[in-house]
Each structure stands twice: as C-alpha cells, then as structure tokens.
Amino acid sequence: MRKKKRNHNQHLLTYTDPHSPVAEAYRTLRTNIQFASLDKAVRSLLIAGANPGCGKSTTVANLGVALAQAGSVVLIVDTDLRRPSLHKFFNLVNDSGLTNFLVNLNIDLERVVRRTGINNLYVMSSGPIPPNPAELLATNRMKHVVTLLKEKFDHIIYDSPPIIAVTDAAILSRLVDATVMVLDHGGVTRDEARFALEQLQKVKANVIGAVINGMPTKGSYYNYYYYYGTGRRPSRKRRRHWSESDGITM
C-alpha cells in the first residue's frame, strides 16, 4: 500500500489560519524573543529540538512567518543536513541550498535563497545532503555564511538536527545570537531535556528559552506552542515526561 504523502502546508497555521490560538501563540513567541535581550537584539536564532520528532521544523517555519508578518525581512535556513524538511513546508525543491553555498562561496546568493510566496519570508534549503554534516558546519565557511546573512536579512532562523542525536546543534549554537530549545510534551523525558540543555551549556550557547510543543488543553491535544525561559534541573530519580508544571521560569 502506498504511503500517503505528508502535507506540510497544513502546519503553517500562522499563514493559513492567522486568527487561530496557535498563530497567536507564535506571535507571543515572536514578542518574547524580541524582548529576550535588551542589550543586543536577537537577529540570528537557532531552533534546536531535544530529540527527533519534536516539531522543531514546524516551529522554525511558523516563527519565520510570524516575524515576516511583523514587517521584518526573514530568512529561514535548513541546517539539518541529515533530514532536511523546511523546503517541503513551502513546496520548494531542494536541488540547491546551504551545502552548495558552503562548497562555493562565489555562488550568487540569489541561487540558493528562495522566495516563499509569503511577503518578506525567504528560505535557504539544505541543498544536497553531504557525507560529513558536522564537519561542514564547523568550518570557517559556515561562520562566514552566518555573518554574511546577518548583513542581508533582519532575522535569520536556523533549523538544526536533534541536540541529543548529534553534535550539529552544539556547533551551530556558538555561531548565532541565541538558541531556543523545542521540547515535545509527552515525548521527551525530564532527563532528556536536561541532557540536551547541558550539551548546549557546555559550549556556552546563549539559550534564551524553550518551546513546549503539543500541550494538552481542556482534555484534548492541540499544537500549541509556548515560550519560556530555561528551567530548573529535572530529577534523576525517576523517568517521567516533561510537563508545564515543571516550573520553567525566566
């Protein structure tokens, strides 16, 4: 039996249903990020999931839309060079992108940056998947790309592989202004969330908060997204899932 193709557009509720509670939650996330640092504006941001399947790419896409709707010129970059998906949200092909640019910095930026059809929002997809993602992201070329993009766009949001699985997110977190973790309610344990946070803290990443995805509301699960500051340490005594009651505070 042929597997039904996933429709990524249905997850862009900030665009398709701007009056929904989900869209409003993303606008709240946008505001909180803008006020996260009064001394230095957060212009380059890494969205990093603690583990696979947490919805971090959905968060990147919708936050990008929310920032663009506020009038900023926004670029979202797929730095998940293992399982890229951002291009699917906007019905784009992934024949060229970040990896092409890293291999040849002389390529015209317009060849790897695509319009999305949404005002002020652009996408740089991953491009061809390389054999050595972590090594490629750790190069001076990647540092140059991050610097270059900040000269061209008001906000740049980077989508990375899961923190627990590989080192890519830790590498990228050192190049950007700030990092936001994505935690899947009911899918990530407190120990996993703690471990992911510790991996970022080890490289002195500026972790400004977390998005908790899939919070239960009135007995049903909705794709609500919330922004908080980093939270207290989870207990090692017993395995349990992360929940809103875990006391995440600014």
C-alpha positions as CSV (number, residue, x, y, z in Angstrom):
1,M,0.0,0.0,0.0
2,R,1.4,3.4,-1.0
3,K,2.2,5.7,1.9
4,K,0.1,8.9,2.0
5,K,2.3,11.9,1.3
6,R,2.5,14.3,4.2
7,N,1.1,17.7,3.7
8,H,3.5,20.2,5.4
9,N,1.4,23.2,4.4
10,Q,-1.3,22.3,7.0
11,H,1.3,23.0,9.7
12,L,1.7,26.7,8.6
13,L,-1.2,27.9,10.7
14,T,0.4,31.4,11.2
15,Y,-0.3,31.8,7.4
16,T,-3.3,29.6,6.7
17,D,-5.2,30.4,9.9
18,P,-3.7,33.6,11.4
19,H,-6.6,34.1,13.9
20,S,-6.1,30.7,15.5
21,P,-4.8,30.2,19.0
22,V,-1.7,28.5,17.5
23,A,-0.9,31.5,15.4
24,E,-1.4,33.8,18.4
25,A,1.0,31.6,20.4
26,Y,3.6,32.1,17.7
27,R,3.1,35.8,17.8
28,T,3.7,35.6,21.6
29,L,6.8,33.6,20.9
30,R,8.0,36.3,18.4
31,T,7.4,39.0,21.0
32,N,9.2,37.2,23.8
33,I,12.3,36.5,21.6
34,Q,12.4,40.2,20.6
35,F,12.5,41.2,24.3
36,A,14.8,38.4,25.3
37,S,17.8,40.6,25.3
38,L,17.5,44.4,25.8
39,D,21.2,45.0,25.3
40,K,21.6,43.1,22.0
41,A,18.8,42.3,19.5
42,V,18.4,38.6,18.7
43,R,18.7,38.6,14.9
44,S,20.2,35.1,14.3
45,L,18.4,32.3,16.1
46,L,18.9,28.6,16.3
47,I,15.8,26.4,16.9
48,A,17.1,23.0,18.2
49,G,14.9,20.1,19.2
50,A,15.9,17.9,22.2
51,N,15.1,14.7,20.3
52,P,13.6,13.7,16.9
53,G,10.0,14.3,16.0
54,C,9.5,17.2,18.4
55,G,8.2,19.7,15.8
56,K,11.3,22.0,15.6
57,S,10.9,22.5,11.8
58,T,7.3,23.4,12.2
59,T,8.4,25.9,14.9
60,V,11.0,27.4,12.6
61,A,8.6,27.8,9.7
62,N,5.8,29.3,11.7
63,L,8.1,31.6,13.7
64,G,9.5,32.8,10.4
65,V,6.0,33.6,9.1
66,A,5.2,35.5,12.3
67,L,8.4,37.6,12.1
68,A,7.7,38.3,8.4
69,Q,4.1,39.4,9.2
70,A,5.5,42.0,11.6
71,G,7.4,43.6,8.7
72,S,10.9,42.0,9.2
73,V,12.8,40.6,6.2
74,V,13.3,37.0,7.4
75,L,15.4,34.1,6.1
76,I,14.9,30.5,7.5
77,V,17.9,28.2,6.9
78,D,17.8,24.5,6.9
79,T,20.9,23.4,8.7
80,D,19.5,20.0,9.3
81,L,21.9,18.4,6.8
82,R,20.8,14.9,7.7
83,R,17.0,15.0,7.4
84,P,16.1,18.4,5.8
85,S,12.4,19.3,5.6
86,L,11.9,23.1,5.5
87,H,11.6,23.2,1.7
88,K,8.5,21.0,2.0
89,F,6.6,23.5,4.0
90,F,6.8,25.9,1.1
91,N,6.6,23.4,-1.8
92,L,10.1,24.1,-2.9
93,V,12.7,21.8,-4.4
94,N,15.9,21.0,-2.6
95,D,18.3,20.8,-5.5
96,S,20.5,23.6,-4.2
97,G,20.9,25.4,-1.0
98,L,23.3,25.8,2.0
99,T,25.7,22.9,1.1
100,N,26.2,24.4,-2.4
101,F,27.0,27.7,-0.9
102,L,29.4,26.3,1.6
103,V,31.3,24.4,-1.1
104,N,31.4,27.5,-3.4
105,L,31.1,30.9,-1.7
106,N,31.3,32.6,-5.1
107,I,27.8,31.3,-6.0
108,D,25.3,34.2,-6.3
109,L,23.2,34.2,-3.1
110,E,20.0,34.5,-5.2
111,R,20.7,31.0,-6.5
112,V,20.3,29.4,-3.0
113,V,17.8,31.8,-1.4
114,R,14.2,31.2,-2.5
115,R,11.1,33.2,-2.2
116,T,8.3,31.5,-0.3
117,G,5.2,33.3,-1.7
118,I,4.8,35.0,1.8
119,N,5.8,38.6,1.9
120,N,9.3,39.2,3.5
121,L,9.9,35.5,4.0
122,Y,12.7,33.6,2.3
123,V,14.2,30.1,2.6
124,M,17.6,28.6,2.1
125,S,17.1,24.9,2.0
126,S,19.8,22.4,2.9
127,G,20.9,21.5,-0.6
128,P,22.3,18.1,-1.4
129,I,23.0,16.0,1.8
130,P,26.7,15.8,2.5
131,P,28.6,12.8,3.9
132,N,30.0,14.9,6.7
133,P,27.4,17.3,8.1
134,A,29.1,18.2,11.4
135,E,32.4,18.8,9.8
136,L,30.9,21.0,7.2
137,L,29.0,23.1,9.8
138,A,32.2,23.5,11.9
139,T,34.2,25.2,9.1
140,N,35.2,28.8,8.8
141,R,33.0,28.9,5.7
142,M,29.9,28.4,7.9
143,K,31.0,31.2,10.2
144,H,31.3,33.4,7.1
145,V,27.8,32.4,5.9
146,V,26.3,33.3,9.2
147,T,28.0,36.7,9.2
148,L,27.0,37.4,5.6
149,L,23.4,36.5,6.1
150,K,23.1,39.0,9.0
151,E,24.1,41.7,6.6
152,K,21.3,40.8,4.2
153,F,18.3,40.0,6.5
154,D,16.6,41.4,9.6
155,H,16.2,37.9,11.1
156,I,17.8,34.5,10.3
157,I,16.4,31.4,11.9
158,Y,18.4,28.1,11.7
159,D,16.8,24.7,11.9
160,S,19.2,22.0,13.3
161,P,19.2,18.3,13.9
162,P,18.2,17.0,17.4
163,I,20.6,18.0,20.2
164,I,20.8,14.5,21.7
165,A,21.4,12.7,18.5
166,V,24.4,14.6,17.0
167,T,26.7,17.5,17.7
168,D,25.4,19.7,14.9
169,A,23.2,21.9,17.1
170,A,26.0,22.5,19.6
171,I,28.3,23.6,16.8
172,L,25.7,26.0,15.3
173,S,24.7,27.4,18.7
174,R,28.1,29.1,19.0
175,L,27.6,31.0,15.8
176,V,24.2,32.6,16.5
177,D,22.9,35.3,18.8
178,A,20.6,32.9,20.7
179,T,19.2,29.4,20.8
180,V,15.7,28.2,21.7
181,M,15.1,24.5,22.5
182,V,12.0,22.6,21.4
183,L,10.5,20.1,23.8
184,D,7.8,17.7,22.8
185,H,5.2,17.4,25.6
186,G,4.7,13.7,26.4
187,G,7.5,12.8,24.1
188,V,10.6,14.0,25.9
189,T,11.6,13.0,29.4
190,R,12.9,15.4,32.0
191,D,16.3,13.7,31.9
192,E,16.4,14.0,28.1
193,A,15.5,17.7,28.3
194,R,18.2,18.3,31.0
195,F,20.8,16.4,29.0
196,A,20.0,18.4,25.8
197,L,20.3,21.7,27.8
198,E,23.6,20.6,29.3
199,Q,25.0,19.9,25.8
200,L,24.3,23.5,24.8
201,Q,25.6,24.9,28.1
202,K,28.9,23.1,27.7
203,V,29.6,25.1,24.5
204,K,28.4,28.3,26.2
205,A,25.4,28.7,24.0
206,N,23.0,31.5,24.7
207,V,19.9,29.5,25.5
208,I,17.1,32.0,26.0
209,G,14.2,29.6,26.4
210,A,12.2,26.7,25.3
211,V,9.1,26.0,23.2
212,I,6.9,23.2,24.6
213,N,5.0,21.6,21.7
214,G,1.7,19.7,21.9
215,M,0.5,20.9,25.3
216,P,-2.8,19.4,26.4
217,T,-5.7,21.8,26.7
218,K,-9.1,21.0,28.2
219,G,-8.6,17.3,27.8
220,S,-7.5,17.4,24.1
221,Y,-4.2,17.8,22.5
222,Y,-3.6,20.9,20.3
223,N,-0.4,22.1,18.6
224,Y,0.0,25.0,21.0
225,Y,3.4,26.5,21.3
226,Y,4.7,28.4,24.3
227,Y,7.8,30.3,25.1
228,Y,9.5,30.1,28.5
229,G,12.9,30.8,29.9
230,T,15.2,27.9,30.7
231,G,14.0,25.8,33.6
232,R,15.2,24.1,36.7
233,R,17.0,20.8,36.5
234,P,15.0,17.6,36.1
235,S,15.3,14.9,38.7
236,R,17.4,11.8,38.0
237,K,15.3,9.7,40.5
238,R,12.6,8.6,38.1
239,R,11.8,8.8,34.4
240,R,8.9,11.0,33.6
241,H,7.8,13.3,30.8
242,W,8.3,17.0,30.7
243,S,5.2,18.9,31.6
244,E,4.0,22.5,32.0
245,S,4.2,22.0,35.8
246,D,8.0,21.6,35.7
247,G,8.4,25.2,36.6
248,I,10.1,26.8,33.7
249,T,10.7,30.4,34.5
250,M,12.5,33.4,33.0
